[in-house]
Amino acid sequence: MSNENAQIIEKPSAHPLWKEFAFSMKRLFKNPLTIIGASIILFFLILAIFAPLLAPPPRPFDPYLMPHKGWDMTPSPPSADNWLGTLPSQYDILYGIIWGTRNAFRIGLAVVAANLIVGLILGALAGYFGGIVDEIIMRIADIFYAIPTLVMAMALVVAIGRGLTSIVLVLIILGWPTYTRVIRSDILVIRNMDYIMAARASGVSHLRIIMRHIMPNSVFSIIIVASMNVGVTILVAAALSFLGLGSDTGYADWGAMVSTCRDFIVGPPENRLAYWYLVFIPGFTIALFVLGWNLLGDAIRDVFDPRMRRR
């Protein structure tokens, strides 16, 4: 083969999808804060997955009940036997932190996944069909926005019955309007584009248009909202548990652990910081978990948001 012919043959370029994927990954890990957020979530994920190995439950049928040694109401500081100390009634804090991580993932992911599904369905109906359908859905959403979330959550949990299951259900009931509004606003723009009008003119069904053409082009905004709302969900759940509406005393629930220590936030007059570990350790764990999700949400926004993507 001559040199002239060899020059004509070019190396095949990569598929556009691979190029876009490579660009997304480069963009995702460009910011050091992204790596920090992903590392924090990975750390908690490892705790949740390997909880039975890191903190073997004394009661396999109820692993979320923290073990304790005696009923002494005076907390114990960190020691060789209890690395992070004990709560009143000698409940092991380290055990509560590890198994509480599982509870945090269960609550955050369950609530956000359910809100995501409900928001997609209602937002798609409101944005695509408009008219009376849009008015009904959006006015119901406005009713939910008119009442403070925490106040409404407290009232509903009391009405349904205290417990983490009730908290999850209530947060699902109260969380869908945000997702619905986001997906609706995107669909209002997309539904009048040329390719949607062409699909309607060709006789394509409404369901096929929504599922095949509208959803794939409008789902990214709601994914960004979902990734950033996991941390918010955990904060609200912890606040409800702190107010006594979550798990019973002795269960691995970060908010309930802080609530148990309310009488020990300030130590005796001779040493006000004697029980610093009681509130600081579970409080810091909650803050770190929420921080990780917020940083990860910022990273996902940088990847999927078209206004930020090519900056």
C-alpha positions in Angstrom: 0.0 0.0 0.0 1.4 3.4 -1.0 2.0 6.2 1.5 -0.7 8.2 -0.3 -3.3 5.5 0.4 -2.1 5.0 3.9 -2.6 8.7 4.6 -6.2 8.4 3.4 -7.1 5.7 5.9 -7.9 7.4 9.2 -8.2 5.8 12.6 -11.9 5.3 13.4 -13.2 7.8 15.9 -14.9 6.7 19.1 -18.6 6.4 19.3 -20.3 9.7 20.3 -21.8 8.0 23.4 -18.4 7.0 24.6 -17.1 10.5 24.0 -20.0 11.9 26.0 -19.4 9.4 28.8 -15.7 10.2 28.9 -16.5 13.9 29.1 -19.1 13.3 31.9 -16.6 11.3 34.0 -13.9 13.9 33.5 -16.4 16.6 34.5 -17.6 14.6 37.4 -14.2 14.1 39.0 -12.7 17.5 38.0 -13.9 19.1 41.2 -12.0 17.9 44.4 -15.2 18.4 46.4 -16.9 15.8 44.2 -14.3 13.2 45.2 -14.8 14.2 48.9 -18.6 13.8 48.6 -18.3 10.5 46.8 -15.8 9.2 49.3 -18.1 10.1 52.2 -21.0 8.3 50.7 -18.8 5.3 49.9 -17.6 5.2 53.5 -21.2 5.1 54.8 -22.2 2.6 52.2 -19.4 0.3 53.4 -20.6 0.7 57.0 -24.2 -0.2 55.9 -23.2 -3.2 53.9 -20.7 -4.7 56.4 -22.7 -3.7 59.5 -23.2 -7.4 60.6 -19.4 -7.9 60.5 -18.4 -4.5 62.0 -21.0 -4.7 64.8 -22.4 -8.2 65.2 -26.0 -8.0 66.5 -26.7 -9.8 69.8 -30.3 -10.3 68.6 -30.3 -11.4 64.9 -34.1 -11.1 64.8 -33.8 -7.4 65.8 -30.4 -6.1 64.8 -31.4 -2.4 65.1 -31.8 -2.7 68.9 -28.5 -1.5 70.4 -26.8 -3.8 73.0 -26.2 -2.4 76.4 -24.5 -3.4 79.6 -26.6 -2.6 82.6 -29.2 0.1 83.2 -27.0 2.8 84.7 -28.4 6.1 83.5 -25.0 7.8 83.7 -23.3 7.7 80.3 -19.8 6.3 79.9 -17.0 8.0 78.0 -15.1 6.4 75.2 -13.0 3.5 76.4 -11.4 0.3 75.2 -14.7 -1.6 75.7 -16.9 1.0 74.1 -14.8 3.0 71.6 -17.3 5.8 71.3 -18.8 5.6 74.7 -22.3 4.7 75.8 -25.7 6.5 76.1 -27.8 6.5 79.2 -28.7 2.9 80.1 -25.3 2.0 78.6 -26.3 1.6 75.0 -23.3 1.3 72.8 -22.9 4.5 70.6 -20.6 2.8 68.0 -23.2 0.1 67.4 -25.9 2.8 67.0 -23.8 4.7 64.5 -23.1 1.7 62.3 -26.6 0.3 62.2 -28.1 3.8 62.1 -26.3 4.1 58.7 -28.5 1.4 57.4 -31.6 3.2 58.7 -30.4 6.4 57.0 -30.0 4.8 53.6 -33.3 3.0 54.0 -35.1 6.2 54.8 -33.3 8.5 52.3 -33.4 6.2 49.3 -36.9 4.9 49.9 -38.4 8.4 50.3 -36.5 9.9 47.3 -37.3 6.9 45.0 -41.0 7.0 45.8 -41.1 10.8 45.4 -39.2 10.5 42.1 -41.8 8.0 40.7 -44.8 10.0 41.9 -43.3 13.3 40.7 -42.5 11.8 37.3 -46.1 10.5 36.8 -47.9 13.6 38.1 -45.5 16.1 36.5 -45.8 14.3 33.1 -49.6 14.4 33.3 -49.7 18.0 34.3 -47.1 19.3 31.8 -48.1 17.2 28.8 -51.9 17.5 28.9 -52.3 20.9 30.7 -55.7 22.3 31.1 -57.9 21.0 33.9 -55.4 18.1 34.6 -52.6 20.6 35.2 -54.9 22.9 37.4 -56.0 20.0 39.7 -52.5 18.6 40.2 -50.8 22.0 40.7 -53.5 23.4 43.1 -53.1 20.3 45.2 -49.3 20.8 45.2 -49.9 24.5 46.3 -51.9 23.2 49.3 -48.9 21.2 50.4 -46.6 24.2 49.9 -48.9 26.4 52.0 -48.2 24.4 55.2 -44.6 24.2 56.7 -43.3 20.7 56.0 -42.0 19.9 59.5 -45.3 21.0 61.1 -47.4 18.9 58.7 -45.0 16.0 59.1 -45.4 16.1 62.9 -49.1 16.2 62.7 -49.3 13.3 60.2 -46.9 11.1 62.1 -48.9 11.7 65.3 -52.1 10.8 63.4 -50.6 7.6 61.8 -48.5 6.5 64.7 -44.9 7.1 65.7 -42.1 5.1 64.2 -39.6 5.1 61.3 -42.2 3.5 59.0 -44.6 6.3 59.6 -41.9 8.9 59.1 -41.0 7.3 55.7 -44.7 7.3 54.6 -45.3 10.9 55.7 -42.2 12.1 53.9 -43.3 10.4 50.8 -46.7 12.1 51.1 -45.2 15.5 51.6 -42.3 15.3 49.2 -43.8 14.8 45.8 -44.8 18.4 44.9 -41.2 19.5 44.4 -40.5 16.8 41.9 -43.8 17.3 40.2 -43.1 21.0 39.6 -39.6 20.4 38.3 -40.7 17.7 35.8 -43.7 19.8 34.8 -41.7 22.9 34.0 -39.4 20.9 31.7 -42.2 19.2 29.9 -44.0 22.5 29.3 -41.0 23.5 27.2 -40.4 20.1 25.5 -44.0 19.3 24.5 -44.1 22.1 21.9 -40.9 21.2 20.1 -40.9 20.1 16.5 -40.1 16.5 17.0 -43.0 16.2 19.5 -45.4 17.9 17.1 -44.2 15.6 14.3 -44.8 12.5 16.5 -48.4 13.7 17.2 -49.0 14.4 13.6 -47.9 10.9 12.7 -50.5 9.4 15.0 -48.2 8.2 17.8 -50.1 7.6 21.1 -49.8 10.0 24.0 -48.3 7.3 26.2 -45.6 6.5 23.7 -44.8 10.2 23.2 -44.4 10.7 26.9 -42.4 7.5 27.5 -40.3 7.5 24.4 -39.7 11.2 23.6 -40.5 13.5 26.6 -39.3 11.6 29.6 -35.8 10.8 28.4 -35.3 14.5 27.6 -36.7 15.9 30.8 -35.6 13.5 33.5 -32.2 14.9 34.2 -33.4 17.9 36.2 -35.4 15.7 38.6 -32.4 13.4 39.0 -30.4 16.4 40.2 -33.2 17.4 42.7 -33.4 13.8 43.9 -29.7 13.5 44.5 -29.7 16.7 46.6 -32.8 15.8 48.5 -31.5 12.6 50.1 -29.6 14.7 52.7 -32.6 16.9 53.3 -34.8 13.9 53.9 -32.3 12.5 56.5 -32.3 15.9 58.3 -36.1 16.0 58.5 -36.3 12.3 59.6 -33.7 13.0 62.3 -35.6 16.1 63.5 -38.8 14.0 63.8 -36.9 11.3 65.7 -35.4 13.9 68.0 -38.9 15.2 68.8 -39.8 11.6 69.9 -41.7 10.6 66.8 -39.2 8.0 65.5 -37.8 4.8 67.0 -38.2 3.7 70.6 -35.3 4.3 73.0 -32.4 2.0 72.4 -32.8 1.6 68.6 -30.1 2.6 66.1 -31.6 5.9 65.0 -29.3 8.9 64.9 -32.0 11.4 65.7 -33.4 9.2 68.5 -29.8 8.8 69.9 -29.5 12.6 70.2 -32.9 12.9 71.8 -31.9 10.3 74.4 -29.1 12.6 75.5 -31.0 15.8 75.8 -30.6 15.8 79.6 -26.8 15.5 79.3 -26.1 18.1 76.6 -24.6 20.3 79.4 -22.5 18.5 82.0 -22.2 19.2 85.7 -21.0 22.6 86.9 -17.5 21.4 87.5 -17.2 20.1 84.0 -19.7 21.3 81.4 -18.2 19.3 78.6 -18.1 16.0 80.5 -20.6 14.4 78.1 -19.5 16.1 74.9 -19.5 12.7 73.0 -23.2 12.0 73.5 -24.4 14.8 71.1 -21.3 15.4 69.1 -20.8 11.9 67.7 -24.3 11.3 66.4 -24.7 14.9 65.4 -21.4 15.0 63.5 -22.4 11.7 61.8 -25.7 13.3 60.6 -23.9 16.4 59.3 -21.2 14.3 57.5 -23.8 12.1 55.9 -25.8 15.1 54.7 -22.7 16.9 53.5 -21.7 13.9 51.4 -25.0 13.8 49.6 -25.0 17.6 49.0 -21.5 17.5 47.5 -22.5 14.5 45.3 -25.6 16.3 44.3 -23.5 19.3 43.1 -21.4 16.9 41.1 -24.4 15.4 39.4 -25.8 18.8 38.6 -22.5 19.7 36.9 -22.7 16.6 34.8 -26.4 16.7 33.8 -27.4 20.4 33.8 -27.0 21.7 30.2 -26.3 25.2 31.6 -23.4 24.0 33.7 -22.1 21.1 31.6 -20.0 22.8 29.0 -18.6 25.6 31.2 
